[in-house]
Amino acid sequence: MLANATRSRTELYLIGSSVSELRGSKLPSLRMALGFFLHLHLELNETIRHSSAAAVTELAKFWRKARIPMKDHQNFQTKLEQAI
């Protein structure tokens, strides 16, 4: 019963656990992006604006590797914040 109590504190509803870094060769999903954002915001105690800016910077690396054109970081950042 103790394991359930600690797991429920670390897992986020509909997202699962937070993601400390984005890895892999595929584009990150929205779940991974939100997990990374929430790791920055909740665990590292960053502001919402700073967390979303850092998450967008990391996500942009994957989009650049795939050579997918992106809108401005500001638009991407607002969209990530609205997904919360």
PDB file with one MODEL, atoms N, CA, C and O in Angstrom:
MODEL        1
ATOM      1  N   MET A   1       0.815  -1.181   0.000  1.00  0.00           N
ATOM      2  CA  MET A   1       0.000   0.000   0.000  1.00  0.00           C
ATOM      3  C   MET A   1       0.866   1.254   0.000  1.00  0.00           C
ATOM      4  O   MET A   1       0.448   2.280  -0.536  1.00  0.00           O
ATOM      5  N   LEU A   2       2.026   1.202   0.570  1.00  0.00           N
ATOM      6  CA  LEU A   2       2.912   2.341   0.584  1.00  0.00           C
ATOM      7  C   LEU A   2       3.402   2.672  -0.836  1.00  0.00           C
ATOM      8  O   LEU A   2       3.583   3.844  -1.167  1.00  0.00           O
ATOM      9  N   ALA A   3       3.616   1.658  -1.666  1.00  0.00           N
ATOM     10  CA  ALA A   3       4.073   1.901  -3.036  1.00  0.00           C
ATOM     11  C   ALA A   3       3.022   2.663  -3.828  1.00  0.00           C
ATOM     12  O   ALA A   3       3.366   3.519  -4.643  1.00  0.00           O
ATOM     13  N   ASN A   4       1.742   2.366  -3.603  1.00  0.00           N
ATOM     14  CA  ASN A   4       0.693   3.090  -4.313  1.00  0.00           C
ATOM     15  C   ASN A   4       0.659   4.556  -3.908  1.00  0.00           C
ATOM     16  O   ASN A   4       0.407   5.425  -4.743  1.00  0.00           O
ATOM     17  N   ALA A   5       0.906   4.833  -2.651  1.00  0.00           N
ATOM     18  CA  ALA A   5       0.872   6.218  -2.181  1.00  0.00           C
ATOM     19  C   ALA A   5       1.990   7.026  -2.817  1.00  0.00           C
ATOM     20  O   ALA A   5       1.757   8.158  -3.242  1.00  0.00           O
ATOM     21  N   THR A   6       3.190   6.482  -2.896  1.00  0.00           N
ATOM     22  CA  THR A   6       4.291   7.235  -3.494  1.00  0.00           C
ATOM     23  C   THR A   6       4.146   7.331  -5.002  1.00  0.00           C
ATOM     24  O   THR A   6       4.508   8.355  -5.582  1.00  0.00           O
ATOM     25  N   ARG A   7       3.632   6.306  -5.652  1.00  0.00           N
ATOM     26  CA  ARG A   7       3.445   6.358  -7.093  1.00  0.00           C
ATOM     27  C   ARG A   7       2.392   7.388  -7.451  1.00  0.00           C
ATOM     28  O   ARG A   7       2.540   8.107  -8.440  1.00  0.00           O
ATOM     29  N   SER A   8       1.339   7.470  -6.670  1.00  0.00           N
ATOM     30  CA  SER A   8       0.285   8.427  -6.987  1.00  0.00           C
ATOM     31  C   SER A   8       0.774   9.860  -6.827  1.00  0.00           C
ATOM     32  O   SER A   8       0.227  10.770  -7.450  1.00  0.00           O
ATOM     33  N   ARG A   9       1.787  10.074  -6.010  1.00  0.00           N
ATOM     34  CA  ARG A   9       2.341  11.424  -5.863  1.00  0.00           C
ATOM     35  C   ARG A   9       3.227  11.802  -7.039  1.00  0.00           C
ATOM     36  O   ARG A   9       3.313  12.978  -7.394  1.00  0.00           O
ATOM     37  N   THR A  10       3.885  10.828  -7.647  1.00  0.00           N
ATOM     38  CA  THR A  10       4.806  11.137  -8.734  1.00  0.00           C
ATOM     39  C   THR A  10       4.145  11.101 -10.101  1.00  0.00           C
ATOM     40  O   THR A  10       4.659  11.719 -11.033  1.00  0.00           O
ATOM     41  N   GLU A  11       3.034  10.409 -10.260  1.00  0.00           N
ATOM     42  CA  GLU A  11       2.381  10.328 -11.559  1.00  0.00           C
ATOM     43  C   GLU A  11       1.356  11.432 -11.712  1.00  0.00           C
ATOM     44  O   GLU A  11       0.692  11.829 -10.754  1.00  0.00           O
ATOM     45  N   LEU A  12       1.240  11.922 -12.949  1.00  0.00           N
ATOM     46  CA  LEU A  12       0.310  12.991 -13.268  1.00  0.00           C
ATOM     47  C   LEU A  12      -0.855  12.403 -14.056  1.00  0.00           C
ATOM     48  O   LEU A  12      -0.656  11.536 -14.908  1.00  0.00           O
ATOM     49  N   TYR A  13      -2.043  12.861 -13.780  1.00  0.00           N
ATOM     50  CA  TYR A  13      -3.241  12.336 -14.425  1.00  0.00           C
ATOM     51  C   TYR A  13      -3.160  12.525 -15.935  1.00  0.00           C
ATOM     52  O   TYR A  13      -2.878  13.627 -16.407  1.00  0.00           O
ATOM     53  N   LEU A  14      -3.404  11.471 -16.690  1.00  0.00           N
ATOM     54  CA  LEU A  14      -3.406  11.392 -18.151  1.00  0.00           C
ATOM     55  C   LEU A  14      -2.028  11.567 -18.800  1.00  0.00           C
ATOM     56  O   LEU A  14      -1.902  11.385 -20.010  1.00  0.00           O
ATOM     57  N   ILE A  15      -1.016  11.908 -18.041  1.00  0.00           N
ATOM     58  CA  ILE A  15       0.312  12.085 -18.612  1.00  0.00           C
ATOM     59  C   ILE A  15       1.252  10.988 -18.149  1.00  0.00           C
ATOM     60  O   ILE A  15       2.147  10.578 -18.887  1.00  0.00           O
ATOM     61  N   GLY A  16       1.052  10.516 -16.938  1.00  0.00           N
ATOM     62  CA  GLY A  16       1.962   9.533 -16.369  1.00  0.00           C
ATOM     63  C   GLY A  16       3.036  10.251 -15.580  1.00  0.00           C
ATOM     64  O   GLY A  16       2.762  11.236 -14.894  1.00  0.00           O
ATOM     65  N   SER A  17       4.226   9.771 -15.676  1.00  0.00           N
ATOM     66  CA  SER A  17       5.306  10.412 -14.932  1.00  0.00           C
ATOM     67  C   SER A  17       5.938  11.517 -15.780  1.00  0.00           C
ATOM     68  O   SER A  17       5.815  11.521 -17.005  1.00  0.00           O
ATOM     69  N   SER A  18       6.604  12.435 -15.124  1.00  0.00           N
ATOM     70  CA  SER A  18       7.262  13.518 -15.842  1.00  0.00           C
ATOM     71  C   SER A  18       8.514  12.974 -16.529  1.00  0.00           C
ATOM     72  O   SER A  18       9.055  11.943 -16.129  1.00  0.00           O
ATOM     73  N   VAL A  19       8.963  13.674 -17.558  1.00  0.00           N
ATOM     74  CA  VAL A  19      10.100  13.258 -18.365  1.00  0.00           C
ATOM     75  C   VAL A  19      11.245  14.231 -18.102  1.00  0.00           C
ATOM     76  O   VAL A  19      11.102  15.434 -18.317  1.00  0.00           O
ATOM     77  N   SER A  20      12.379  13.712 -17.637  1.00  0.00           N
ATOM     78  CA  SER A  20      13.493  14.597 -17.298  1.00  0.00           C
ATOM     79  C   SER A  20      14.287  15.041 -18.526  1.00  0.00           C
ATOM     80  O   SER A  20      14.941  16.084 -18.490  1.00  0.00           O
ATOM     81  N   GLU A  21      14.241  14.269 -19.604  1.00  0.00           N
ATOM     82  CA  GLU A  21      14.898  14.669 -20.847  1.00  0.00           C
ATOM     83  C   GLU A  21      14.193  14.004 -22.022  1.00  0.00           C
ATOM     84  O   GLU A  21      13.606  12.930 -21.887  1.00  0.00           O
ATOM     85  N   LEU A  22      14.259  14.656 -23.166  1.00  0.00           N
ATOM     86  CA  LEU A  22      13.645  14.122 -24.373  1.00  0.00           C
ATOM     87  C   LEU A  22      14.690  13.321 -25.123  1.00  0.00           C
ATOM     88  O   LEU A  22      15.755  13.835 -25.467  1.00  0.00           O
ATOM     89  N   ARG A  23      14.376  12.054 -25.375  1.00  0.00           N
ATOM     90  CA  ARG A  23      15.308  11.169 -26.060  1.00  0.00           C
ATOM     91  C   ARG A  23      14.593  10.480 -27.200  1.00  0.00           C
ATOM     92  O   ARG A  23      13.367  10.513 -27.301  1.00  0.00           O
ATOM     93  N   GLY A  24      15.374   9.861 -28.047  1.00  0.00           N
ATOM     94  CA  GLY A  24      14.815   9.052 -29.114  1.00  0.00           C
ATOM     95  C   GLY A  24      15.083   9.651 -30.476  1.00  0.00           C
ATOM     96  O   GLY A  24      15.639  10.742 -30.603  1.00  0.00           O
ATOM     97  N   SER A  25      14.675   8.916 -31.487  1.00  0.00           N
ATOM     98  CA  SER A  25      14.889   9.372 -32.857  1.00  0.00           C
ATOM     99  C   SER A  25      13.594   9.850 -33.499  1.00  0.00           C
ATOM    100  O   SER A  25      13.622  10.439 -34.580  1.00  0.00           O
ATOM    101  N   LYS A  26      12.469   9.606 -32.854  1.00  0.00           N
ATOM    102  CA  LYS A  26      11.185  10.064 -33.375  1.00  0.00           C
ATOM    103  C   LYS A  26      10.837  11.429 -32.805  1.00  0.00           C
ATOM    104  O   LYS A  26      11.435  11.879 -31.828  1.00  0.00           O
ATOM    105  N   LEU A  27       9.869  12.078 -33.424  1.00  0.00           N
ATOM    106  CA  LEU A  27       9.366  13.334 -32.874  1.00  0.00           C
ATOM    107  C   LEU A  27       8.673  13.043 -31.545  1.00  0.00           C
ATOM    108  O   LEU A  27       7.943  12.058 -31.436  1.00  0.00           O
ATOM    109  N   PRO A  28       8.885  13.869 -30.552  1.00  0.00           N
ATOM    110  CA  PRO A  28       8.223  13.645 -29.266  1.00  0.00           C
ATOM    111  C   PRO A  28       6.716  13.860 -29.382  1.00  0.00           C
ATOM    112  O   PRO A  28       6.254  14.740 -30.108  1.00  0.00           O
ATOM    113  N   SER A  29       5.971  13.050 -28.664  1.00  0.00           N
ATOM    114  CA  SER A  29       4.523  13.194 -28.659  1.00  0.00           C
ATOM    115  C   SER A  29       4.126  14.343 -27.742  1.00  0.00           C
ATOM    116  O   SER A  29       4.960  14.886 -27.018  1.00  0.00           O
ATOM    117  N   LEU A  30       2.862  14.705 -27.776  1.00  0.00           N
ATOM    118  CA  LEU A  30       2.360  15.754 -26.896  1.00  0.00           C
ATOM    119  C   LEU A  30       2.502  15.328 -25.443  1.00  0.00           C
ATOM    120  O   LEU A  30       2.787  16.154 -24.576  1.00  0.00           O
ATOM    121  N   ARG A  31       2.307  14.051 -25.175  1.00  0.00           N
ATOM    122  CA  ARG A  31       2.456  13.527 -23.809  1.00  0.00           C
ATOM    123  C   ARG A  31       3.890  13.708 -23.306  1.00  0.00           C
ATOM    124  O   ARG A  31       4.107  14.099 -22.159  1.00  0.00           O
ATOM    125  N   MET A  32       4.866  13.422 -24.172  1.00  0.00           N
ATOM    126  CA  MET A  32       6.264  13.610 -23.782  1.00  0.00           C
ATOM    127  C   MET A  32       6.586  15.088 -23.594  1.00  0.00           C
ATOM    128  O   MET A  32       7.296  15.458 -22.659  1.00  0.00           O
ATOM    129  N   ALA A  33       6.064  15.932 -24.481  1.00  0.00           N
ATOM    130  CA  ALA A  33       6.318  17.371 -24.374  1.00  0.00           C
ATOM    131  C   ALA A  33       5.737  17.924 -23.079  1.00  0.00           C
ATOM    132  O   ALA A  33       6.393  18.702 -22.386  1.00  0.00           O
ATOM    133  N   LEU A  34       4.511  17.528 -22.749  1.00  0.00           N
ATOM    134  CA  LEU A  34       3.898  17.982 -21.506  1.00  0.00           C
ATOM    135  C   LEU A  34       4.616  17.404 -20.293  1.00  0.00           C
ATOM    136  O   LEU A  34       4.767  18.086 -19.280  1.00  0.00           O
ATOM    137  N   GLY A  35       5.055  16.166 -20.387  1.00  0.00           N
ATOM    138  CA  GLY A  35       5.805  15.562 -19.291  1.00  0.00           C
ATOM    139  C   GLY A  35       7.113  16.288 -19.033  1.00  0.00           C
ATOM    140  O   GLY A  35       7.512  16.468 -17.882  1.00  0.00           O
ATOM    141  N   PHE A  36       7.782  16.707 -20.102  1.00  0.00           N
ATOM    142  CA  PHE A  36       9.025  17.459 -19.954  1.00  0.00           C
ATOM    143  C   PHE A  36       8.755  18.846 -19.381  1.00  0.00           C
ATOM    144  O   PHE A  36       9.475  19.317 -18.501  1.00  0.00           O
ATOM    145  N   PHE A  37       7.709  19.495 -19.891  1.00  0.00           N
ATOM    146  CA  PHE A  37       7.334  20.813 -19.373  1.00  0.00           C
ATOM    147  C   PHE A  37       7.013  20.740 -17.884  1.00  0.00           C
ATOM    148  O   PHE A  37       7.465  21.582 -17.107  1.00  0.00           O
ATOM    149  N   LEU A  38       6.239  19.742 -17.488  1.00  0.00           N
ATOM    150  CA  LEU A  38       5.854  19.618 -16.084  1.00  0.00           C
ATOM    151  C   LEU A  38       7.037  19.236 -15.199  1.00  0.00           C
ATOM    152  O   LEU A  38       7.067  19.601 -14.023  1.00  0.00           O
ATOM    153  N   HIS A  39       7.999  18.517 -15.737  1.00  0.00           N
ATOM    154  CA  HIS A  39       9.227  18.237 -14.983  1.00  0.00           C
ATOM    155  C   HIS A  39       9.945  19.550 -14.672  1.00  0.00           C
ATOM    156  O   HIS A  39      10.384  19.779 -13.545  1.00  0.00           O
ATOM    157  N   LEU A  40      10.055  20.400 -15.680  1.00  0.00           N
ATOM    158  CA  LEU A  40      10.716  21.687 -15.469  1.00  0.00           C
ATOM    159  C   LEU A  40       9.941  22.562 -14.494  1.00  0.00           C
ATOM    160  O   LEU A  40      10.526  23.217 -13.631  1.00  0.00           O
ATOM    161  N   HIS A  41       8.628  22.564 -14.639  1.00  0.00           N
ATOM    162  CA  HIS A  41       7.800  23.462 -13.827  1.00  0.00           C
ATOM    163  C   HIS A  41       7.620  22.963 -12.394  1.00  0.00           C
ATOM    164  O   HIS A  41       7.794  23.734 -11.449  1.00  0.00           O
ATOM    165  N   LEU A  42       7.281  21.708 -12.222  1.00  0.00           N
ATOM    166  CA  LEU A  42       6.956  21.202 -10.888  1.00  0.00           C
ATOM    167  C   LEU A  42       8.175  20.735 -10.096  1.00  0.00           C
ATOM    168  O   LEU A  42       8.292  21.025  -8.906  1.00  0.00           O
ATOM    169  N   GLU A  43       9.066  20.026 -10.742  1.00  0.00           N
ATOM    170  CA  GLU A  43      10.202  19.457 -10.016  1.00  0.00           C
ATOM    171  C   GLU A  43      11.378  20.419  -9.899  1.00  0.00           C
ATOM    172  O   GLU A  43      12.086  20.410  -8.891  1.00  0.00           O
ATOM    173  N   LEU A  44      11.593  21.247 -10.917  1.00  0.00           N
ATOM    174  CA  LEU A  44      12.706  22.196 -10.871  1.00  0.00           C
ATOM    175  C   LEU A  44      12.249  23.595 -10.463  1.00  0.00           C
ATOM    176  O   LEU A  44      13.060  24.518 -10.389  1.00  0.00           O
ATOM    177  N   ASN A  45      10.954  23.751 -10.200  1.00  0.00           N
ATOM    178  CA  ASN A  45      10.356  25.001  -9.709  1.00  0.00           C
ATOM    179  C   ASN A  45      10.635  26.207 -10.605  1.00  0.00           C
ATOM    180  O   ASN A  45      10.956  27.290 -10.117  1.00  0.00           O
ATOM    181  N   GLU A  46      10.513  26.012 -11.906  1.00  0.00           N
ATOM    182  CA  GLU A  46      10.643  27.113 -12.857  1.00  0.00           C
ATOM    183  C   GLU A  46       9.273  27.744 -13.073  1.00  0.00           C
ATOM    184  O   GLU A  46       8.254  27.124 -12.771  1.00  0.00           O
ATOM    185  N   THR A  47       9.237  28.957 -13.586  1.00  0.00           N
ATOM    186  CA  THR A  47       7.962  29.593 -13.902  1.00  0.00           C
ATOM    187  C   THR A  47       7.354  28.918 -15.128  1.00  0.00           C
ATOM    188  O   THR A  47       8.039  28.201 -15.858  1.00  0.00           O
ATOM    189  N   ILE A  48       6.087  29.151 -15.341  1.00  0.00           N
ATOM    190  CA  ILE A  48       5.411  28.541 -16.491  1.00  0.00           C
ATOM    191  C   ILE A  48       6.039  29.029 -17.788  1.00  0.00           C
ATOM    192  O   ILE A  48       6.292  28.237 -18.696  1.00  0.00           O
ATOM    193  N   ARG A  49       6.289  30.323 -17.877  1.00  0.00           N
ATOM    194  CA  ARG A  49       6.852  30.900 -19.097  1.00  0.00           C
ATOM    195  C   ARG A  49       8.259  30.363 -19.372  1.00  0.00           C
ATOM    196  O   ARG A  49       8.585  30.030 -20.511  1.00  0.00           O
ATOM    197  N   HIS A  50       9.082  30.280 -18.340  1.00  0.00           N
ATOM    198  CA  HIS A  50      10.448  29.783 -18.513  1.00  0.00           C
ATOM    199  C   HIS A  50      10.443  28.293 -18.846  1.00  0.00           C
ATOM    200  O   HIS A  50      11.236  27.837 -19.669  1.00  0.00           O
ATOM    201  N   SER A  51       9.557  27.539 -18.212  1.00  0.00           N
ATOM    202  CA  SER A  51       9.468  26.100 -18.481  1.00  0.00           C
ATOM    203  C   SER A  51       9.027  25.830 -19.909  1.00  0.00           C
ATOM    204  O   SER A  51       9.571  24.952 -20.577  1.00  0.00           O
ATOM    205  N   SER A  52       8.039  26.586 -20.378  1.00  0.00           N
ATOM    206  CA  SER A  52       7.569  26.371 -21.745  1.00  0.00           C
ATOM    207  C   SER A  52       8.631  26.803 -22.755  1.00  0.00           C
ATOM    208  O   SER A  52       8.765  26.174 -23.804  1.00  0.00           O
ATOM    209  N   ALA A  53       9.389  27.865 -22.461  1.00  0.00           N
ATOM    210  CA  ALA A  53      10.456  28.296 -23.369  1.00  0.00           C
ATOM    211  C   ALA A  53      11.548  27.234 -23.460  1.00  0.00           C
ATOM    212  O   ALA A  53      12.043  26.945 -24.549  1.00  0.00           O
ATOM    213  N   ALA A  54      11.925  26.656 -22.328  1.00  0.00           N
ATOM    214  CA  ALA A  54      12.947  25.615 -22.328  1.00  0.00           C
ATOM    215  C   ALA A  54      12.451  24.354 -23.043  1.00  0.00           C
ATOM    216  O   ALA A  54      13.212  23.709 -23.765  1.00  0.00           O
ATOM    217  N   ALA A  55      11.192  24.010 -22.847  1.00  0.00           N
ATOM    218  CA  ALA A  55      10.627  22.835 -23.511  1.00  0.00           C
ATOM    219  C   ALA A  55      10.564  23.047 -25.018  1.00  0.00           C
ATOM    220  O   ALA A  55      10.861  22.131 -25.784  1.00  0.00           O
ATOM    221  N   VAL A  56      10.185  24.226 -25.444  1.00  0.00           N
ATOM    222  CA  VAL A  56      10.113  24.528 -26.880  1.00  0.00           C
ATOM    223  C   VAL A  56      11.502  24.474 -27.507  1.00  0.00           C
ATOM    224  O   VAL A  56      11.653  23.998 -28.632  1.00  0.00           O
ATOM    225  N   THR A  57      12.500  24.949 -26.804  1.00  0.00           N
ATOM    226  CA  THR A  57      13.871  24.898 -27.311  1.00  0.00           C
ATOM    227  C   THR A  57      14.322  23.452 -27.523  1.00  0.00           C
ATOM    228  O   THR A  57      14.950  23.133 -28.532  1.00  0.00           O
ATOM    229  N   GLU A  58      13.998  22.584 -26.566  1.00  0.00           N
ATOM    230  CA  GLU A  58      14.353  21.173 -26.705  1.00  0.00           C
ATOM    231  C   GLU A  58      13.552  20.504 -27.820  1.00  0.00           C
ATOM    232  O   GLU A  58      14.104  19.705 -28.576  1.00  0.00           O
ATOM    233  N   LEU A  59      12.267  20.816 -27.933  1.00  0.00           N
ATOM    234  CA  LEU A  59      11.438  20.226 -28.975  1.00  0.00           C
ATOM    235  C   LEU A  59      11.871  20.694 -30.359  1.00  0.00           C
ATOM    236  O   LEU A  59      11.775  19.941 -31.328  1.00  0.00           O
ATOM    237  N   ALA A  60      12.342  21.923 -30.454  1.00  0.00           N
ATOM    238  CA  ALA A  60      12.770  22.465 -31.748  1.00  0.00           C
ATOM    239  C   ALA A  60      13.953  21.692 -32.311  1.00  0.00           C
ATOM    240  O   ALA A  60      14.106  21.601 -33.529  1.00  0.00           O
ATOM    241  N   LYS A  61      14.780  21.142 -31.453  1.00  0.00           N
ATOM    242  CA  LYS A  61      15.924  20.341 -31.924  1.00  0.00           C
ATOM    243  C   LYS A  61      15.449  19.139 -32.739  1.00  0.00           C
ATOM    244  O   LYS A  61      16.028  18.811 -33.774  1.00  0.00           O
ATOM    245  N   PHE A  62      14.390  18.487 -32.259  1.00  0.00           N
ATOM    246  CA  PHE A  62      13.850  17.325 -32.972  1.00  0.00           C
ATOM    247  C   PHE A  62      13.229  17.739 -34.306  1.00  0.00           C
ATOM    248  O   PHE A  62      13.384  17.043 -35.309  1.00  0.00           O
ATOM    249  N   TRP A  63      12.533  18.860 -34.315  1.00  0.00           N
ATOM    250  CA  TRP A  63      11.901  19.335 -35.535  1.00  0.00           C
ATOM    251  C   TRP A  63      12.953  19.752 -36.565  1.00  0.00           C
ATOM    252  O   TRP A  63      12.772  19.530 -37.762  1.00  0.00           O
ATOM    253  N   ARG A  64      14.049  20.355 -36.104  1.00  0.00           N
ATOM    254  CA  ARG A  64      15.124  20.732 -37.026  1.00  0.00           C
ATOM    255  C   ARG A  64      15.787  19.503 -37.632  1.00  0.00           C
ATOM    256  O   ARG A  64      16.108  19.491 -38.820  1.00  0.00           O
ATOM    257  N   LYS A  65      15.996  18.461 -36.812  1.00  0.00           N
ATOM    258  CA  LYS A  65      16.605  17.229 -37.325  1.00  0.00           C
ATOM    259  C   LYS A  65      15.732  16.601 -38.406  1.00  0.00           C
ATOM    260  O   LYS A  65      16.241  16.050 -39.382  1.00  0.00           O
ATOM    261  N   ALA A  66      14.421  16.686 -38.226  1.00  0.00           N
ATOM    262  CA  ALA A  66      13.489  16.115 -39.200  1.00  0.00           C
ATOM    263  C   ALA A  66      13.238  17.061 -40.375  1.00  0.00           C
ATOM    264  O   ALA A  66      12.525  16.719 -41.318  1.00  0.00           O
ATOM    265  N   ARG A  67      13.836  18.260 -40.306  1.00  0.00           N
ATOM    266  CA  ARG A  67      13.681  19.288 -41.340  1.00  0.00           C
ATOM    267  C   ARG A  67      12.226  19.663 -41.566  1.00  0.00           C
ATOM    268  O   ARG A  67      11.769  19.822 -42.698  1.00  0.00           O
ATOM    269  N   ILE A  68      11.520  19.798 -40.467  1.00  0.00           N
ATOM    270  CA  ILE A  68      10.124  20.227 -40.506  1.00  0.00           C
ATOM    271  C   ILE A  68      10.094  21.713 -40.171  1.00  0.00           C
ATOM    272  O   ILE A  68      10.617  22.118 -39.133  1.00  0.00           O
ATOM    273  N   PRO A  69       9.496  22.526 -41.026  1.00  0.00           N
ATOM    274  CA  PRO A  69       9.446  23.960 -40.723  1.00  0.00           C
ATOM    275  C   PRO A  69       8.579  24.226 -39.491  1.00  0.00           C
ATOM    276  O   PRO A  69       7.548  23.589 -39.275  1.00  0.00           O
ATOM    277  N   MET A  70       9.035  25.186 -38.702  1.00  0.00           N
ATOM    278  CA  MET A  70       8.317  25.547 -37.475  1.00  0.00           C
ATOM    279  C   MET A  70       7.869  26.990 -37.547  1.00  0.00           C
ATOM    280  O   MET A  70       8.479  27.818 -38.224  1.00  0.00           O
ATOM    281  N   LYS A  71       6.787  27.276 -36.833  1.00  0.00           N
ATOM    282  CA  LYS A  71       6.391  28.662 -36.649  1.00  0.00           C
ATOM    283  C   LYS A  71       7.353  29.285 -35.646  1.00  0.00           C
ATOM    284  O   LYS A  71       8.287  28.629 -35.183  1.00  0.00           O
ATOM    285  N   ASP A  72       7.129  30.527 -35.319  1.00  0.00           N
ATOM    286  CA  ASP A  72       7.963  31.185 -34.318  1.00  0.00           C
ATOM    287  C   ASP A  72       7.869  30.449 -32.995  1.00  0.00           C
ATOM    288  O   ASP A  72       6.866  29.799 -32.699  1.00  0.00           O
ATOM    289  N   HIS A  73       8.927  30.558 -32.202  1.00  0.00           N
ATOM    290  CA  HIS A  73       8.938  29.928 -30.883  1.00  0.00           C
ATOM    291  C   HIS A  73       7.799  30.473 -30.016  1.00  0.00           C
ATOM    292  O   HIS A  73       7.236  29.746 -29.198  1.00  0.00           O
ATOM    293  N   GLN A  74       7.465  31.743 -30.197  1.00  0.00           N
ATOM    294  CA  GLN A  74       6.400  32.357 -29.397  1.00  0.00           C
ATOM    295  C   GLN A  74       5.068  31.643 -29.630  1.00  0.00           C
ATOM    296  O   GLN A  74       4.333  31.378 -28.678  1.00  0.00           O
ATOM    297  N   ASN A  75       4.753  31.331 -30.883  1.00  0.00           N
ATOM    298  CA  ASN A  75       3.496  30.644 -31.185  1.00  0.00           C
ATOM    299  C   ASN A  75       3.508  29.220 -30.626  1.00  0.00           C
ATOM    300  O   ASN A  75       2.508  28.743 -30.090  1.00  0.00           O
ATOM    301  N   PHE A  76       4.631  28.566 -30.758  1.00  0.00           N
ATOM    302  CA  PHE A  76       4.793  27.206 -30.259  1.00  0.00           C
ATOM    303  C   PHE A  76       4.673  27.182 -28.735  1.00  0.00           C
ATOM    304  O   PHE A  76       4.082  26.269 -28.158  1.00  0.00           O
ATOM    305  N   GLN A  77       5.240  28.191 -28.107  1.00  0.00           N
ATOM    306  CA  GLN A  77       5.205  28.304 -26.650  1.00  0.00           C
ATOM    307  C   GLN A  77       3.779  28.518 -26.164  1.00  0.00           C
ATOM    308  O   GLN A  77       3.361  27.904 -25.183  1.00  0.00           O
ATOM    309  N   THR A  78       3.039  29.371 -26.830  1.00  0.00           N
ATOM    310  CA  THR A  78       1.647  29.625 -26.450  1.00  0.00           C
ATOM    311  C   THR A  78       0.806  28.377 -26.615  1.00  0.00           C
ATOM    312  O   THR A  78      -0.048  28.091 -25.776  1.00  0.00           O
ATOM    313  N   LYS A  79       1.031  27.635 -27.678  1.00  0.00           N
ATOM    314  CA  LYS A  79       0.278  26.413 -27.920  1.00  0.00           C
ATOM    315  C   LYS A  79       0.557  25.365 -26.842  1.00  0.00           C
ATOM    316  O   LYS A  79      -0.358  24.663 -26.413  1.00  0.00           O
ATOM    317  N   LEU A  80       1.805  25.255 -26.403  1.00  0.00           N
ATOM    318  CA  LEU A  80       2.170  24.324 -25.340  1.00  0.00           C
ATOM    319  C   LEU A  80       1.511  24.736 -24.018  1.00  0.00           C
ATOM    320  O   LEU A  80       1.026  23.884 -23.274  1.00  0.00           O
ATOM    321  N   GLU A  81       1.495  26.017 -23.734  1.00  0.00           N
ATOM    322  CA  GLU A  81       0.873  26.508 -22.499  1.00  0.00           C
ATOM    323  C   GLU A  81      -0.636  26.295 -22.527  1.00  0.00           C
ATOM    324  O   GLU A  81      -1.231  26.036 -21.481  1.00  0.00           O
ATOM    325  N   GLN A  82      -1.265  26.395 -23.681  1.00  0.00           N
ATOM    326  CA  GLN A  82      -2.706  26.169 -23.785  1.00  0.00           C
ATOM    327  C   GLN A  82      -3.058  24.704 -23.624  1.00  0.00           C
ATOM    328  O   GLN A  82      -4.185  24.384 -23.246  1.00  0.00           O
ATOM    329  N   ALA A  83      -2.128  23.807 -23.900  1.00  0.00           N
ATOM    330  CA  ALA A  83      -2.384  22.371 -23.772  1.00  0.00           C
ATOM    331  C   ALA A  83      -2.440  21.944 -22.310  1.00  0.00           C
ATOM    332  O   ALA A  83      -2.910  20.849 -22.000  1.00  0.00           O
ATOM    333  N   ILE A  84      -1.969  22.792 -21.422  1.00  0.00           N
ATOM    334  CA  ILE A  84      -1.989  22.477 -19.996  1.00  0.00           C
ATOM    335  C   ILE A  84      -3.399  22.586 -19.588  1.00  0.00           C
ATOM    336  O   ILE A  84      -3.722  22.371 -18.420  1.00  0.00           O
TER     337      ILE A  84
ENDMDL
END
